[in-house]
Amino acid sequence: MNAPASIPDLRRELQGARAALYDDYHDPEQAGALLDAGAKLVDRFLAERWQALGIDPHAALVAVGGYGRGQLFPCSDIDLLILLPDETGQATLDKVESLIGLLWDLGLDVGHSVRTVQQCIDEAAHDITVQTTLLETRLLAGSGAAYAELEAAMTRRLDPRAFFEAKLLEQQQRHERHQGSVNKLEPNVKEAPGGLRDLHLILWLARACGLPGDWNGLHKAGLLTGQEMRKLKRAEQMLFSFRIALHLTAGRREDRILFDYQNALAKRFGYADTDANRASEQLMAVYYLSARIVAQLQPLLIQAFRRRLYGKKQLEITPINDRFVARGPLLEIAHPEVYEDNPSAILETFLVLQQHPELTAIGADTLRALWHARPRINAAFRRDPVNKALFMQIMRQPQGTTRVMRRMNQYGVLGRYIPAFGKIVGRMQHDLFHVYTVDEHILMVLRNLRRFATPAFNHEYPLCSQLIEAFERPEVLYLAGLFHDIGKGRGGDHSQLGKVDAREFCVSHGLAKEDTDMVAWLVEHHLTMSSVAQKQDVYDPDTVADFAQIVRDERHLNALYLLTVADIRGTSPKVWNAWKAKLLEDLFRATRRYLTGETLNANDALDERRHEAESMLRRHGLRDDAHRPFWKTLDPVYFLRHDAPEIAWHGRVLWGRFDSGELVVRARPAESGEGLQVLVYCADRPDLFARICAFFERAGYSIFDAKIYTTLKGYALDSFYVHVADGRDIDYRDLVGYVEYELAQMIERAEPLPAPLNGRLSRVLKHFPLPPQVLIRPDDKHKLHILSLVAGDRPGLLSRIARVLSAHAIAIHSAKIMTLGERAEDTFTISGAALADSKSMVRLEADLLETLRL
């Protein structure tokens, strides 16, 4: 064969055959057959090349790994083992090298190893990955005797127990990398919990135990019922189809169902948007269902394998009650008909797990019985007072609530017992800051609440731990967490819909009226405290007084604060930061003082703030009257907007300089420990805010709060809180000198503003755009206006907004910059002549909308 001359033709032939195979793929029912056909196509091609090169007849070409299973995804590696005899001449090695080079030249993504049988055994002995790879092999060409020798050697050398434990540890580590969650919004179809790798693990362990390595074989061996086998096959088929479509859509090996691909995948499989759900949401609901089935059934098989390897009689059996026994660390039903005879035992299963923390898992037979008993959770079951009492016992247990709620959701019990919860299982959230499905987020919030009550975590949130320790009947908080987002996806205000569901549930389950009202109120107002803290001035006594009217008493305040912290922490690791924590805590403490009568009115609050600031100034060595000349240039609004530490800091920095006419820029690490607090003091000018925003954006800093104030002498006294936008872990003390010098230079040069950054939209916003919103309304005192903006966040957005306001001669008095993931929600207190004229206001709104859309 003239190999160089034939390469182009061979390449076209192979690529054409593979393209024809995958052309117009859209039917999940074809997935398994397509993988098999793809593998066989490459099998024939490789065998022909092997024969054409005339490689040593004592050598063998072996498919391993995924390709060894006879499944080849469109862009997956082709994993090969070239098995050589112990004595191999240079001529054979040269031919092997030519084969590998040829395969690469033909465009095949080959992963290969060249070994003898003994080398395979040696490698497998100290590398579990190699050992696993060699469990799944097929002879493609060459010596059948060499291949048989390899199979026999691997079977002899395999230690089933060691392999079993090593693979379970490997799975545990893999799951931890994916936060142990099936319900991430961008899951990895191969590696995530409930993904294809979990299915592979079952078949690997089956082979190691000497069992058939396929679903039909496991069914015939009695390890799977017919229904379980069909569900697993269906789940596997759907996961296959997702991975095939991902490869074809991305044009490369891609196993993450990223937002970038979800719309295209949905279109490929024939989903269309409806009034209730986007096409991508319908698609992902199918994925989550498939992944949950795998996650539910895999433990059954793993326990069956363990029992086969280690035996069942070695575990001591201890009776718990008439329905349950402990078999070592496993909870098991006392006899097979427990759930049939007494359906209430379904809920009791989870209560017993809580009451016996030494029990780490549910036995395989019990899991299977529980799985098949779930249809008994119907309307009559939910009306049964015994079951209602059991559920409330679960919620009131001092430990284990998070663990059993996750299991109840995983096994499909929670969604059946609370049908409204069942409707949000696997529901996507395209609000740009949640990274979990609705059900997963709810369980994260419940976990956070329980974490506050766990002494081992008191150091994480000292105030939350202190509050929850003194909170009577904490199940009120847990129920509020369980229901706070349960109304999502139905259209309308989810807080109001959830409030109705929560009230009905609490009344039905016999909660006292006081607790029922509390749960319903928390669900209704679960967003209120974060909105006030992040969009209003928490240091304004009027803001505190208005918020206090909503919460009414300390118990409501404590409960709402705990739920709010747990809720924000449960959305995404990126949403929570030290500044948000400080705002919430400051609002909480100010409101508690108000409710307990410590602060009676605004004047008292201002006097207290001034006295506290004076005390701080004296501690820094300033004489008692040093601050008075500067304070005479400030009106009460200044003292309303700044807390005592800020006032004292400003006084120290500007002492003796406030009327000198010089530009003052000072920075310090924020008290919260995260970010910088930056003070700018100079003669006011219309573009000052835009200029400062441009500086921070170009330096890579994100502004998350700004207080804009003009003194009675016409000086701008502006405070900014910033942090490094990419979230790097840095020492902000190192940035103080840079910010002070470079920002001062930019302001002093008074050059034309640099062009705004042409910030790119994130890939999330590109595929799930957020329509911009602009709202301008008078404030409560009708002296200023409140401008509220909602848009997709991107670099340069804030300075663009500032430029528009400056062009319309709008003065900014304060700014609340809130970024929730990819969503920006900014609130400005503004004034200007344009706000008094309806036509001018319309033009302002239009210009703002235009810049938000850029």
VOZALO-211893 format. One record per residue (C-alpha): x, y, z. Coordinates in steps of 0.25 Angstrom, whole numbers, padded with zeros to 4 digits, always signed. Example, Ala and Ser with C-alpha at 12.3 -4.5 7.8 and 13.67 -1.06 7.14 Angstrom:
BEGIN
+0049-0018+0031+0055-0004+0029
! end
This chain:
BEGIN
+0000+0000+0000+0005+0014-0003+0001+0020+0010+0005+0035+0007-0003+0035-0006-0015+0029+0000-0016+0037+0013-0025+0048+0007-0035+0038+0001-0035+0030+0013-0038+0042+0022-0049+0047+0013-0055+0033+0013-0055+0032+0028-0060+0046+0031-0071+0044+0021-0075+0031+0027-0075+0037+0041-0082+0050+0037-0093+0042+0030-0095+0034+0042-0098+0046+0051-0105+0054+0041-0118+0060+0046-0117+0053+0059-0129+0057+0067-0136+0044+0073-0131+0039+0087-0137+0026+0083-0125+0024+0073-0114+0027+0083-0110+0014+0087-0110+0008+0073-0103+0020+0068-0091+0018+0078-0090+0004+0074-0090+0007+0059-0080+0018+0061-0071+0008+0069-0073-0003+0058-0069+0007+0047-0056+0010+0053-0054-0004+0057-0054-0008+0042-0045+0003+0038-0035+0000+0049-0035-0015+0046-0032-0012+0031-0020-0002+0034-0015-0013+0043-0015-0024+0033-0010-0015+0022+0003-0012+0030+0005-0026+0033+0008-0025+0047+0014-0037+0055+0003-0048+0056+0007-0050+0071+0003-0035+0074-0012-0031+0076-0020-0018+0074-0029-0016+0086-0040-0006+0088-0040-0001+0103-0048+0008+0112-0061+0014+0106-0057+0010+0092-0055-0004+0098-0069-0004+0103-0073-0003+0088-0078+0011+0090-0072+0023+0082-0077+0037+0083-0075+0046+0072-0063+0054+0077-0058+0044+0088-0044+0038+0088-0041+0025+0082-0034+0017+0093-0025+0006+0088-0016-0004+0094-0005-0010+0085-0001-0023+0091+0012-0028+0088+0019-0041+0090+0031-0041+0100+0041-0042+0089+0038-0031+0079+0047-0027+0067+0050-0013+0063+0043-0016+0050+0030-0018+0058+0032-0006+0066+0034+0003+0053+0021-0003+0048+0013+0001+0061+0019+0015+0060+0015+0016+0046+0001+0011+0049-0001+0022+0060+0004+0033+0051-0005+0029+0040-0017+0029+0050-0014+0043+0054-0012+0047+0040-0025+0042+0037-0032+0051+0047-0034+0040+0058-0033+0045+0072-0025+0033+0077-0021+0030+0091-0011+0018+0091-0002+0010+0099+0008+0000+0095+0011-0012+0105+0013-0026+0107+0003-0034+0116+0013-0034+0127+0014-0019+0126-0001-0017+0126-0001-0025+0139+0009-0017+0146+0003-0004+0142-0011-0009+0146-0005-0013+0160-0002+0001+0164-0012+0010+0156-0027+0008+0158-0030+0015+0145-0022+0006+0136-0028-0006+0144-0042+0000+0141-0038+0002+0126-0034-0012+0124-0047-0017+0130-0054-0013+0117-0046-0018+0105-0050-0024+0091-0040-0030+0081-0040-0022+0068-0029-0029+0060-0017-0038+0062-0014-0050+0072-0026-0056+0079-0017-0064+0088-0010-0051+0093-0023-0045+0096-0028-0057+0103-0015-0057+0111-0017-0043+0115-0032-0045+0119-0028-0057+0128-0017-0050+0134-0025-0038+0138-0036-0047+0144-0026-0055+0152-0019-0042+0158-0032-0034+0161-0035-0033+0176-0050-0030+0175-0051-0024+0189-0039-0015+0187-0044-0010+0174-0058-0008+0180-0053+0001+0191-0044+0009+0181-0055+0012+0172-0064+0016+0182-0054+0026+0188-0051+0031+0174-0066+0033+0172-0067+0041+0185-0056+0050+0181-0062+0052+0167-0076+0055+0173-0069+0065+0183-0063+0073+0171-0077+0075+0166-0082+0079+0180-0090+0066+0181-0102+0071+0173-0109+0065+0162-0116+0079+0160-0106+0088+0156-0111+0097+0145-0099+0094+0136-0097+0079+0139-0086+0070+0134-0093+0059+0127-0081+0049+0128-0075+0053+0142-0086+0059+0151-0094+0051+0161-0105+0043+0153-0096+0044+0140-0091+0034+0131-0079+0031+0140-0088+0026+0151-0094+0016+0141-0080+0012+0137-0077+0009+0152-0088+0000+0153-0084-0009+0141-0069-0008+0146-0073-0013+0160-0082-0024+0154-0070-0029+0146-0061-0029+0158-0071-0037+0166-0072-0047+0154-0086-0043+0150-0091-0039+0136-0086-0025+0132-0100-0021+0125-0114-0018+0130-0121-0030+0125-0110-0039+0132-0112-0032+0145-0127-0033+0144-0125-0048+0141-0116-0049+0153-0127-0044+0162-0120-0030+0165-0130-0022+0157-0145-0023+0156-0151-0022+0142-0156-0008+0145-0143-0003+0151-0135-0009+0138-0145-0002+0129-0143+0011+0137-0128+0010+0137-0128+0007+0122-0136+0019+0119-0128+0028+0127-0115+0023+0121-0121+0025+0107-0125+0039+0110-0111+0042+0116-0105+0036+0103-0113+0045+0095-0109+0057+0102-0095+0054+0101-0096+0051+0086-0103+0064+0083-0093+0072+0092-0082+0067+0083-0089+0070+0070-0093+0084+0075-0080+0088+0080-0072+0081+0069-0062+0076+0079-0062+0067+0092-0071+0074+0102-0078+0068+0113-0083+0080+0121-0098+0084+0117-0094+0099+0117-0104+0110+0115-0097+0112+0102-0102+0099+0097-0116+0097+0104-0124+0105+0094-0118+0098+0082-0120+0084+0089-0134+0087+0091-0136+0091+0077-0129+0078+0072-0139+0070+0080-0151+0077+0076-0154+0085+0088-0161+0099+0087-0164+0110+0096-0177+0111+0103-0184+0121+0112-0180+0113+0124-0166+0108+0121-0154+0111+0111-0150+0100+0102-0137+0099+0109-0144+0097+0123-0152+0085+0117-0140+0079+0112-0132+0080+0125-0144+0075+0132-0142+0062+0124-0127+0062+0128-0130+0064+0143-0140+0053+0143-0130+0043+0136-0119+0047+0146-0128+0045+0158-0132+0031+0154-0117+0028+0153-0115+0034+0166-0127+0027+0173-0123+0013+0167-0108+0013+0168-0108+0011+0183-0117-0001+0182-0107-0008+0173-0094-0004+0181-0100-0009+0193-0103-0022+0186-0089-0023+0181-0084-0020+0195-0092-0031+0201-0088-0041+0190-0073-0037+0193-0073-0037+0209-0086-0045+0212-0098-0041+0220-0096-0049+0232-0084-0042+0237-0093-0030+0241-0100-0030+0255-0115-0028+0255-0121-0019+0265-0136-0018+0266-0141-0003+0266-0156-0005+0267-0166-0014+0260-0163-0009+0247-0148-0006+0246-0135-0012+0250-0121-0008+0249-0112-0017+0241-0098-0011+0245-0098+0003+0240-0110+0000+0231-0125+0003+0234-0134-0008+0229-0149-0012+0230-0152-0023+0239-0159-0031+0228-0162-0029+0213-0177-0025+0215-0174-0013+0225-0178-0002+0215-0190-0010+0209-0195-0013+0223-0192+0001+0228-0190+0012+0218-0187+0022+0229-0174+0015+0231-0169+0022+0218-0167+0035+0226-0163+0027+0239-0151+0022+0231-0145+0036+0231-0149+0039+0245-0142+0027+0250-0130+0031+0242-0130+0044+0249-0132+0038+0263-0120+0028+0260-0108+0036+0255-0100+0023+0255-0108+0018+0243-0101+0023+0231-0109+0018+0220-0122+0010+0216-0120-0004+0213-0122-0009+0198-0134-0017+0201-0141-0006+0209-0137+0004+0198-0144-0004+0187-0156-0006+0196-0157+0009+0198-0155+0012+0183-0167+0003+0180-0175+0008+0191-0175+0022+0187-0188+0022+0179-0195+0020+0193-0192+0034+0196-0205+0040+0191-0216+0049+0195-0221+0040+0206-0207+0038+0211-0205+0053+0212-0218+0054+0220-0214+0044+0230-0211+0050+0244-0201+0040+0247-0193+0044+0234-0194+0059+0237-0189+0056+0251-0177+0048+0246-0174+0059+0236-0174+0070+0247-0165+0061+0256-0155+0060+0245-0155+0076+0244-0154+0077+0259-0142+0067+0261-0129+0073+0267-0121+0067+0256-0120+0060+0243-0131+0069+0236-0123+0073+0224-0118+0059+0222-0132+0053+0222-0138+0064+0214-0128+0062+0203-0131+0047+0203-0146+0049+0203-0144+0058+0191-0134+0048+0184-0143+0036+0186-0155+0044+0181-0163+0044+0195-0162+0059+0198-0168+0063+0184-0180+0053+0186-0183+0057+0200-0183+0072+0197-0188+0073+0182-0184+0087+0181-0170+0083+0184-0171+0072+0173-0174+0083+0163-0161+0090+0165-0152+0078+0165-0142+0080+0154-0147+0094+0150-0137+0103+0144-0135+0117+0149-0130+0127+0138-0129+0139+0148-0114+0140+0145-0110+0138+0160-0115+0124+0164-0106+0113+0160-0116+0102+0165-0129+0097+0161-0141+0102+0170-0141+0089+0179-0126+0089+0181-0126+0103+0185-0137+0101+0195-0129+0089+0201-0117+0098+0201-0124+0109+0209-0130+0098+0219-0115+0093+0220-0110+0107+0223-0121+0109+0234-0118+0096+0241-0103+0099+0240-0105+0112+0248-0111+0103+0259-0099+0093+0259-0089+0097+0269-0077+0092+0261-0080+0104+0251-0082+0115+0261-0069+0122+0256-0075+0124+0242-0087+0132+0246-0086+0136+0261-0098+0145+0261-0107+0135+0253-0103+0124+0263-0106+0133+0275-0119+0136+0269-0124+0122+0265-0119+0116+0279-0129+0126+0286-0140+0124+0275-0152+0116+0280-0158+0105+0271-0148+0107+0260-0156+0097+0251-0163+0110+0248-0150+0115+0241-0148+0101+0234-0162+0101+0228-0161+0115+0223-0148+0111+0216-0155+0099+0210-0166+0108+0205-0159+0121+0201-0157+0118+0186-0168+0107+0185-0177+0116+0176-0166+0118+0165-0170+0115+0151-0185+0116+0152-0186+0131+0147-0189+0142+0157-0181+0146+0169-0175+0133+0175-0175+0140+0189-0190+0141+0189-0192+0127+0183-0183+0121+0193-0189+0128+0205-0202+0122+0201-0196+0108+0200-0189+0110+0213-0201+0114+0221-0209+0103+0216-0198+0093+0220-0196+0099+0234-0211+0099+0237-0212+0085+0232-0201+0080+0240-0206+0086+0253-0197+0098+0255-0201+0108+0265-0207+0121+0259-0195+0129+0263-0185+0120+0256-0194+0118+0244-0195+0133+0242-0180+0134+0244-0176+0124+0233-0186+0130+0223-0180+0144+0227-0166+0139+0225-0169+0133+0211-0176+0146+0207-0165+0155+0211-0153+0146+0209-0147+0156+0199-0151+0169+0207-0138+0170+0216-0128+0168+0205-0135+0178+0196-0135+0188+0207-0121+0186+0211-0116+0186+0197-0125+0197+0191-0127+0207+0202-0119+0214+0212-0118+0205+0224-0112+0217+0232-0124+0226+0230-0134+0225+0242-0146+0226+0233-0141+0214+0226-0140+0207+0239-0153+0211+0244-0160+0207+0231-0154+0193+0232-0157+0192+0246-0172+0194+0243-0171+0182+0234-0164+0173+0244-0172+0178+0256-0165+0170+0267-0151+0164+0270-0156+0150+0267-0160+0153+0253-0147+0161+0251-0138+0150+0256-0145+0140+0247-0145+0149+0235-0130+0152+0237-0127+0137+0238-0135+0133+0226-0129+0144+0218-0114+0140+0221-0117+0126+0218-0125+0129+0205-0114+0138+0199-0103+0128+0203-0111+0117+0196-0112+0124+0182-0097+0124+0178-0083+0125+0184-0081+0138+0176-0094+0145+0181-0090+0146+0196-0079+0155+0200-0074+0162+0213-0081+0176+0209-0094+0169+0208-0092+0163+0221-0089+0176+0227-0101+0183+0221-0110+0172+0226-0104+0172+0240-0104+0187+0241-0119+0187+0237-0122+0176+0247-0115+0183+0259-0121+0197+0255-0135+0191+0254-0134+0183+0267-0130+0196+0274-0142+0203+0269-0151+0192+0273-0146+0192+0287-0147+0207+0288-0132+0210+0289-0134+0220+0278-0147+0228+0278-0146+0237+0267-0137+0242+0255-0131+0254+0264-0127+0244+0275-0121+0235+0265-0112+0246+0259-0108+0251+0272-0104+0237+0276-0096+0236+0263-0089+0249+0265-0085+0246+0279-0079+0232+0275-0071+0239+0264-0066+0249+0273-0062+0238+0283-0054+0231+0272-0047+0244+0268-0043+0247+0282-0037+0233+0282-0028+0236+0270-0023+0249+0277-0031+0260+0272-0035+0271+0282-0050+0271+0285-0053+0283+0276-0044+0279+0264-0056+0274+0256-0065+0286+0258-0061+0295+0246-0062+0283+0236-0075+0278+0242-0081+0292+0240-0080+0290+0225-0089+0277+0226-0104+0277+0227-0112+0266+0234-0113+0258+0221-0098+0255+0222-0100+0249+0236-0112+0241+0232-0104+0234+0220-0091+0231+0228-0089+0222+0240-0080+0227+0252-0067+0220+0247-0068+0227+0233-0071+0240+0239-0059+0239+0249-0050+0234+0237-0054+0246+0228-0051+0255+0240-0037+0250+0242-0034+0250+0227-0039+0264+0225-0035+0271+0238-0029+0284+0234-0030+0282+0219-0045+0282+0216-0045+0297+0212-0031+0297+0205-0036+0294+0191-0027+0282+0189-0031+0269+0184-0031+0258+0194-0032+0243+0191-0031+0233+0202-0033+0218+0203-0033+0208+0213-0037+0193+0214-0052+0192+0217-0056+0189+0232-0063+0176+0226-0049+0171+0222-0053+0170+0208-0050+0181+0198-0046+0196+0199-0053+0208+0204-0049+0220+0196-0051+0235+0199-0051+0246+0189-0051+0260+0193-0050+0272+0183-0058+0283+0177-0070+0277+0171-0071+0276+0156-0082+0270+0147-0074+0258+0142-0067+0254+0155-0075+0241+0157-0074+0237+0143-0059+0239+0144-0057+0231+0157-0065+0220+0151-0057+0219+0138-0044+0218+0147-0049+0207+0155-0054+0199+0143-0041+0201+0135-0034+0196+0148-0042+0184+0149-0049+0187+0161-0064+0186+0164-0072+0197+0171-0082+0191+0181-0086+0203+0188-0085+0218+0186-0089+0230+0195-0089+0243+0187-0090+0256+0196-0087+0271+0193-0084+0280+0205-0090+0293+0208-0077+0299+0202-0079+0292+0189-0069+0281+0191-0071+0267+0186-0069+0257+0198-0071+0243+0191-0069+0230+0197-0067+0217+0189-0066+0202+0193-0059+0194+0183-0053+0180+0181-0045+0173+0171-0055+0169+0161-0050+0155+0157-0050+0150+0172-0036+0148+0174-0031+0146+0188-0022+0158+0190-0017+0167+0201-0025+0180+0199-0014+0188+0207-0005+0186+0195-0015+0194+0187-0016+0206+0195-0005+0214+0190-0008+0210+0176-0022+0215+0177-0019+0228+0184-0008+0232+0174-0014+0228+0161-0029+0232+0164-0024+0246+0168-0016+0247+0155-0027+0244+0147-0036+0254+0154-0026+0265+0154-0022+0264+0139-0037+0267+0135-0035+0261+0122-0047+0256+0113-0053+0244+0119-0047+0231+0113-0056+0223+0104-0065+0214+0112-0061+0200+0112-0067+0191+0102-0070+0180+0112-0075+0167+0106-0087+0160+0111-0085+0148+0118-0088+0135+0111-0100+0133+0121-0106+0147+0117-0103+0144+0102-0112+0132+0102-0122+0136+0113-0123+0152+0111-0129+0160+0122-0138+0171+0117-0133+0185+0123-0143+0192+0132-0142+0207+0136-0151+0213+0147-0151+0227+0152-0160+0231+0163-0160+0242+0174-0155+0238+0188-0164+0238+0200-0162+0253+0203-0163+0257+0189-0150+0265+0189-0141+0255+0181-0144+0244+0171-0141+0229+0172-0135+0223+0159-0135+0208+0159-0128+0200+0148-0128+0185+0144-0119+0180+0133-0109+0169+0130-0096+0172+0137-0083+0175+0128-0071+0183+0129-0073+0198+0127-0088+0198+0130-0087+0207+0142-0079+0218+0135-0088+0218+0123-0100+0220+0133-0092+0232+0139-0089+0238+0126-0104+0238+0122-0108+0244+0135-0097+0255+0134-0101+0258+0120-0115+0261+0125-0110+0269+0136-0114+0259+0147-0107+0260+0160-0105+0247+0168-0107+0247+0183-0105+0233+0186-0103+0220+0178-0106+0205+0182-0099+0196+0173-0104+0182+0174-0098+0171+0166-0105+0157+0167-0097+0148+0158-0099+0153+0144-0110+0162+0148-0108+0177+0152-0119+0184+0160-0114+0198+0163-0122+0209+0171-0118+0224+0170-0124+0236+0178-0123+0247+0168-0128+0261+0165-0128+0271+0153-0137+0280+0145-0140+0269+0135-0147+0261+0146-0158+0273+0147-0161+0272+0132-0169+0260+0126-0163+0261+0112-0148+0262+0118-0151+0250+0127-0156+0242+0115-0143+0245+0108-0134+0241+0120-0141+0228+0121-0140+0225+0106-0125+0229+0107-0123+0220+0119-0130+0208+0113-0121+0210+0100-0108+0209+0108-0113+0197+0116-0116+0190+0103-0102+0192+0097
! end
